[in-house]
Amino acid sequence: KWIDTDEEKARRVYMSLRKNISAEAREQVCLGFLSCFSEKEMLLLRFIRTGMEEGPAVMRKLADPAVHDLLKIVQQLQNESHRFLEFLRFSEYGGVLTAILEPENRILSLLANHFCSRYSGEHFLIWDKTHREALLHTPEKWGIVPLTSFTPPAPGREEVEYRRLWIRFYETVAIESRYNPKCRRSHM
């Protein structure tokens, strides 16, 4: 059942997480909301209830299912974000750097600080095709906005050559006798 957010109650709960549990617990709850785990709302509710009962000690109760389950989905979210930090490749289209990704979780906000500081003087767009939203950056400001569809223009000659080189590199580092596409994808 969908329940509309009451902004005042949400603010009070958000503030009470740090006050009654800890700043670390509040961060874990915020990260948990970015997960696309199908039952994250109930998982977060169980964690918050346990935290309100236990106080700051809740973060040390790793065997408690409410704590363990939240930490597990947050770890998966952070691992996915880390992989994209390492391997996201931009293509240039008319002076704008563009990347398209298809993550399982909502990771754009976790990628934003890294790419906005690394490419602070650039115009770029990172489109999350899965969740239909984009991180847009100009040298003056950035934001995450809804973007239902995006079709980049055809790549130029230089871009096609870079893609060809990347594919050649990818195929060259493969060891035929140890062919394992699942392992290969996880590392690349």
C-alpha positions as CSV (number, residue, x, y, z in Angstrom):
1,K,0.0,0.0,0.0
2,W,1.4,3.4,-1.0
3,I,1.5,6.0,1.8
4,D,2.3,9.6,0.9
5,T,5.3,11.1,2.8
6,D,4.5,13.5,5.6
7,E,7.4,15.9,5.4
8,E,7.3,16.9,9.0
9,K,7.2,13.4,10.4
10,A,10.0,12.4,8.0
11,R,12.1,15.3,9.2
12,R,11.5,14.3,12.9
13,V,12.4,10.7,12.3
14,Y,15.5,11.8,10.4
15,M,16.7,14.1,13.2
16,S,15.9,11.5,15.9
17,L,18.1,8.8,14.2
18,R,21.2,10.7,15.0
19,K,20.0,11.8,18.5
20,N,18.6,8.5,19.7
21,I,20.9,6.0,17.8
22,S,24.0,7.5,16.1
23,A,25.2,9.4,13.1
24,E,26.4,6.1,11.6
25,A,23.0,4.5,11.9
26,R,21.4,7.5,10.2
27,E,23.9,7.2,7.3
28,Q,23.1,3.5,7.0
29,V,19.3,4.3,6.8
30,C,19.9,7.0,4.2
31,L,22.0,4.6,2.1
32,G,19.4,1.8,2.6
33,F,16.8,4.1,0.9
34,L,19.0,4.1,-2.2
35,S,18.9,0.4,-2.5
36,C,16.4,-1.3,-4.8
37,F,15.9,-4.2,-2.5
38,S,12.2,-5.2,-2.9
39,E,11.4,-5.1,0.8
40,K,13.7,-2.2,1.9
41,E,11.0,-0.2,3.6
42,M,10.2,-3.1,6.1
43,L,13.9,-3.7,6.5
44,L,14.5,-0.1,7.4
45,L,11.5,0.0,9.7
46,R,12.8,-3.0,11.6
47,F,16.3,-1.5,11.9
48,I,14.9,1.9,13.1
49,R,12.7,0.2,15.7
50,T,15.6,-2.0,16.9
51,G,17.9,1.1,17.0
52,M,15.4,3.1,19.0
53,E,15.2,0.3,21.6
54,E,19.0,-0.4,21.7
55,G,20.5,3.0,21.1
56,P,24.0,3.4,19.8
57,A,24.8,-0.3,20.6
58,V,22.6,-1.4,17.8
59,M,25.5,-0.9,15.3
60,R,27.5,-3.6,17.1
61,K,24.7,-6.2,17.1
62,L,25.7,-7.7,13.7
63,A,24.0,-11.0,14.5
64,D,20.6,-9.2,14.8
65,P,18.7,-9.8,11.6
66,A,17.4,-6.2,11.5
67,V,21.0,-4.9,11.6
68,H,22.6,-7.6,9.5
69,D,20.1,-7.3,6.6
70,L,20.4,-3.5,6.4
71,L,24.2,-3.6,6.4
72,K,24.1,-6.3,3.8
73,I,22.0,-4.3,1.3
74,V,24.1,-1.1,2.0
75,Q,27.3,-3.1,1.3
76,Q,25.9,-4.3,-2.0
77,L,24.9,-0.7,-2.9
78,Q,28.4,0.6,-2.0
79,N,30.1,-2.2,-3.9
80,E,28.1,-1.4,-7.0
81,S,28.8,2.3,-6.7
82,H,32.5,1.5,-6.3
83,R,32.6,-0.6,-9.5
84,F,31.1,2.3,-11.5
85,L,33.6,4.8,-10.0
86,E,36.3,2.6,-11.4
87,F,35.0,1.6,-14.8
88,L,32.5,4.2,-16.0
89,R,33.6,5.4,-19.4
90,F,32.6,8.7,-20.9
91,S,32.1,9.4,-24.6
92,E,32.3,13.0,-26.0
93,Y,29.4,14.3,-28.0
94,G,29.7,18.0,-29.1
95,G,31.8,19.0,-26.0
96,V,29.6,17.1,-23.5
97,L,30.9,14.0,-21.8
98,T,28.2,11.4,-21.7
99,A,27.9,8.0,-20.0
100,I,25.1,5.6,-19.8
101,L,24.8,3.0,-17.0
102,E,22.3,0.4,-15.9
103,P,22.8,-0.1,-12.2
104,E,20.6,-2.3,-9.9
105,N,20.4,0.5,-7.3
106,R,20.1,4.2,-7.3
107,I,23.8,5.1,-7.2
108,L,23.9,8.5,-9.0
109,S,24.0,10.5,-5.7
110,L,27.0,8.3,-4.6
111,L,28.8,9.0,-7.9
112,A,28.1,12.7,-7.9
113,N,30.8,14.0,-5.6
114,H,33.5,12.0,-7.3
115,F,32.7,12.9,-10.8
116,C,31.7,16.5,-10.1
117,S,35.0,17.2,-8.4
118,R,37.1,15.2,-10.9
119,Y,35.5,16.9,-13.9
120,S,34.7,20.2,-12.2
121,G,35.3,22.3,-15.4
122,E,33.4,20.0,-17.7
123,H,29.9,19.6,-19.0
124,F,28.8,16.0,-18.5
125,L,25.7,13.8,-18.2
126,I,25.5,10.4,-16.6
127,W,22.2,8.7,-17.5
128,D,20.9,5.9,-15.2
129,K,18.9,4.0,-17.8
130,T,17.4,1.6,-15.1
131,H,15.9,4.3,-12.9
132,R,15.3,6.9,-15.7
133,E,17.3,9.7,-14.1
134,A,20.4,11.6,-14.9
135,L,23.3,13.4,-13.2
136,L,23.7,16.7,-15.1
137,H,26.8,18.8,-14.5
138,T,28.0,22.1,-15.7
139,P,31.0,24.0,-14.3
140,E,28.5,26.2,-12.2
141,K,26.1,23.6,-10.8
142,W,24.9,20.0,-10.9
143,G,21.8,18.0,-10.1
144,I,20.0,14.7,-10.5
145,V,16.9,15.0,-12.6
146,P,14.3,12.7,-14.1
147,L,15.1,11.7,-17.7
148,T,12.8,9.1,-19.2
149,S,14.8,8.6,-22.4
150,F,18.1,9.6,-23.9
151,T,19.6,8.7,-27.3
152,P,23.1,9.9,-27.8
153,P,24.1,11.1,-31.3
154,A,26.2,8.7,-33.4
155,P,29.8,8.6,-32.3
156,G,32.4,10.4,-34.2
157,R,35.4,8.8,-35.9
158,E,37.7,9.4,-32.9
159,E,35.2,7.9,-30.5
160,V,34.7,4.8,-32.8
161,E,38.5,4.4,-32.7
162,Y,38.7,4.6,-28.9
163,R,35.9,2.0,-28.7
164,R,37.7,-0.3,-31.1
165,L,40.9,0.0,-29.0
166,W,39.0,-0.7,-25.8
167,I,37.5,-3.9,-27.3
168,R,40.9,-5.0,-28.5
169,F,42.4,-4.4,-25.1
170,Y,39.5,-6.3,-23.4
171,E,40.0,-9.3,-25.8
172,T,43.8,-9.2,-25.5
173,V,43.9,-9.5,-21.7
174,A,41.6,-12.5,-21.7
175,I,43.1,-15.9,-21.1
176,E,41.4,-18.4,-23.4
177,S,42.2,-21.5,-21.3
178,R,40.5,-19.7,-18.3
179,Y,37.4,-18.5,-20.1
180,N,34.8,-17.4,-17.5
181,P,32.5,-14.7,-18.8
182,K,30.8,-14.1,-15.4
183,C,34.2,-13.6,-13.7
184,R,35.4,-11.4,-16.5
185,R,32.3,-9.1,-16.3
186,S,32.7,-8.7,-12.6
187,H,36.3,-7.5,-13.0
188,M,35.6,-5.3,-16.0
